[in-house]
């Protein structure tokens, strides 16, 4: 009876889907609902939780440090989008060219930084952008007669270091996404365009970019999430969660400060819920504008 039940064609699909459903409920739905409920409470370790209504959200709307963290995360996200979408696409097109030599080498070289621990990478970049004369970046600037710069003490220079770290780590990953998208574009399209007299630039703008739209939207979606959820890179670059004047503080960093450092779990949960809403609004908006929710015409 049990064997017939398990081998039933009607039951089999649900058996295969069940592990994913359980993992999704246990590790995503349940924590999300718990965090949402916690955001309406005053929760501290060792004390009984107290329901305080929307006080955490009211306090959040007047929290200048929180808005500083939101602004930092938004600027970081936009800068990474400007760099980590067009440049990986361009590199992917160059490497995908049949006349390109050592293609496998360049693929490996671009992807290798993603295998490096973010802790190690952050430490290396902190030393590279250090304010000492012997640091790598200041040594290079010194060759051109530029005085040593305190990169990690200023807002603009700090973001230069932060975005440089992100670009170094994720350029190769996004490039591989675009390479996989290029593999799905038939060579016949390019050959027909070349016969019709289309230049390389015209083939890129009229064939490559439009047909890479699904890949571009995917990379854009995950990049928006990664930009807003960034934390460890900032923490390692400034050797902690307390950068000068909060120039490197992110939304997740502020959540960590409130929940772990200050033991204010209810307020931290409110920060997390707001972060989720911001991420969903931005991603759903860009997906709607890109036409991903439109039904395909028969």
N, C-alpha and C positions, 0 to 999 in steps of 0.2 A: 504493500500500500504506500509506504513512505517512498520506496524506490520509484514507483510509478508517478508519484507526486513530483519528485525532484526532476525526473526526466521528461516531464510534461512540457510540450512546446509552449504552452501558455504561461507556465511558471518559470521556465528557464531564464527569460529576459529579466524578470524581477530578481532572481537569484544573483545574476551577474551585476545588476545595478545596485543591489543592497549594500555592498561594502562602501561604495562612494556615498550613498545616501546617509549611512551611519556616520561616516567620517565628517560629512558636511554638517550634519546636525550636531554632533558632539563637539567638533572643533571650530565651528563657525556660527551656526544659529544659536546654540546655547550660550556661548560667550557673549555674542552680540546682545541677546535679550538680557543677560545678567548685567552687562555694562550699562544698558539703557535704564534698567531699574536702579542700578547703583548711582547713576547720574542724578537721581532725585533724592539721594540720601547723603547724610554726613557719615562717612565710613572711615574709621581709623582702626588700625590693628590693636587688638586687645580690648576694644570697646564695642558695645552693641550699636548697630547701625540705627540712625535716626532719620525718619522721613522728613525732608525739609522742602518738599515741593520743587519749584523751579528756581530756588535760590542760587544754585550753582550756575545756572545759565544766566541769571540776572547779573551775578558777580562777574561772569565771563565777559559780558557785553561791555563792562566798564574797566576791564583789565588791559592796561596799556601794554604790558609785557607780552600778553597773549597776542595782541594785534601786531606787535613787533615780530613775534615768531611767525604769524601768518604771512606777513609781508616778506620776511626772509625766505620762507618756503615757496611763496609765489614767484619771487624774483629768481630763485634757484631753478624752479621748474621751467620758467620761460627761457632762461639762458641755456639750460640743457636741451630744451626742445629746438632752439635755434641752431645748436651745434650738432646734436646727436640724431638728427633726422636727415638733413640734406647732405652732410659730409659722409656718413656711412653709405648713403645711397650712391653718391658719386664714386666712392672707393669700390663699392660692389660692382658698379658698371665697368670700372677700369679693370678690376681683377677678372671679371667675367669675359672680358675681351679675349678672343682666341689668340691674338698676337701678343698678349701679355706673357712675359717670361717669369718663371719661378712663382706661379700662382699659388701653389700649395704652401710655399714658404711664407708668402705674405698673409695668407689666411691664418696660419699658425701664429705668426708674429702679432697680428692684430688681436687674435683671440686670447693669447697667453695672459695678458693683464687680468682678464676676468677670472682666471684660476688663482690669482694671488689673493690671499686673505686681506679683507678690508682693513684689519687691524695693522697688518704689516704695511700695506699701501699707505694708510693714513700716517703712520709713523715716518715712513720715508719722505712723504710729501711735506710733513711738518719740518723735517730737517732741511729739505730742499728749499723751502720758503722761509727758513729761519732768518732772523734779523742780523745774525753775525756775518762778518765780512767773508768768512770761509764757506758759507752756505752756497749751494750750487747756483741758484738763481742770481743772488747778489754778486757772485764771482763772475758770472756771465755779463751782468750789467756793468760791473767794474771795468771790464774790457773796453766798454764804450764810454767810460768816464762818468757813469751814473753812480751817485752816492748810494750806499746800502739802504734798502727800503724795508720798513717794518710791515711786511705783508699782512701778518696776522693780528695787527693792531688797528687796522683801518677797515671800514665797511667795504669799500670798492676793491681794495687790494686783497682783502680776505676772501671775497667772492671769486676773484681771479684764481686764487689757489684752490678753492673748493670746486669750481667748475673744471679746472685743469685736472683735478683728481678724478672727477666723474667722467670726463672725456677720455682720459687714459684707460679707465677700467671698462667702459661700456661701448666704446667706439666699435670694437671688434664684434661684440655680441649683436649689435644692431646691423652691422655690415653683413653678418651671416644670415640674418632674417631677410635682408634685401637680396642676398645671393640666392636664397631658396625661392624667393618670388621671381627672380629673373629666370630661373630654370623652368618655370611654368610658361614662359613666353616663347611661342614657336619661332624658330629662326626664319621660317618662311615670311613672317611679317617684315622682318628687317631686309630680307633679300628682295622682296617685292618693292619695298620703299626705295631701296638703293637703285633698283632698275628704273623706277620712276624719277630718279634724280634727286631724291631727298638727301640732304646733308646729314652728317653725324649728329649735329645739334637738333635738326628737325626730327630725326628718328628718336632721339632721346626725349624730346618734348611731346611728340605726337604719338609715340608708341610706348616707350618705357614708362614714363611717369603715369599715364592713364591706366596701364595694365598693372602697375604696382600699387594701385589704390588700396586693395584689401590689405596688403602687407604694410603700407604706410599708416593706415588707420590702426592696425594692430600695434605697430611700434609706437604710434602717438598715444594710444590708450595706456599701454604699460609704462610709457615714459612719464605721463602725467601722474600716474599713481606713484611711481618711483621717486619723482621729484618732490611730491608732497609728503611722502613717507620717509624721506631721507633723515637719518639720525646718526648712525655709527660713523659715517665719513666726517661729519662735523665734530663729533665727540673726540675722534682720534686726532684730527687736524689741530684742534685747540687743546688737546691733552686733558679733556674733561668737558663737562656740560656747562661751564661758566666762562664763556668767551668775554673779552673786554666789551663792556656796554651792550652785551647780548648780540653782538654783530653776527655770530654764527648760530644763534638759537633758532631751532626749527619747531614746528608744531609738535612733533613726536618728542623732541628734546624737552619741550615745556611739559608735555604729558609725563615724561619720566621724572622731571624735577618735582612736579606736584605729587605724583603717586608714589615714587620710590624714595626720593630724597626728603620730601616734606611729609610723607605718610598721609596725604590727603587724597584717599582713593576715590571718593565720591566726586570731587572736583576734577580729578584726572579722567574719570569716566566721562564727564561732560565734555572735556577737551577732545577725547577720542570720538565721541558721537558727532561733534561738530566737524572734526576732520573727515569722518566718513561722509557726512552730508556734503561738504565742500567737494570732495573727490567725486562723489556720484553726480552732483550737479554739473561739474565741469565735463566729466566724461560723457554723460548722457547728452549734454548739449552738443558737444563736438560730434558724437555719433549721429545725432539727429540732423545736424547740418551736412554731414557727409553722406546722408541718404541711406544709412545702414538699416533703418527701420522701415524703409519703403518696400512694399511687396514687388517682387520681380514681375514684369509683364509677361504674359504667356506668348 
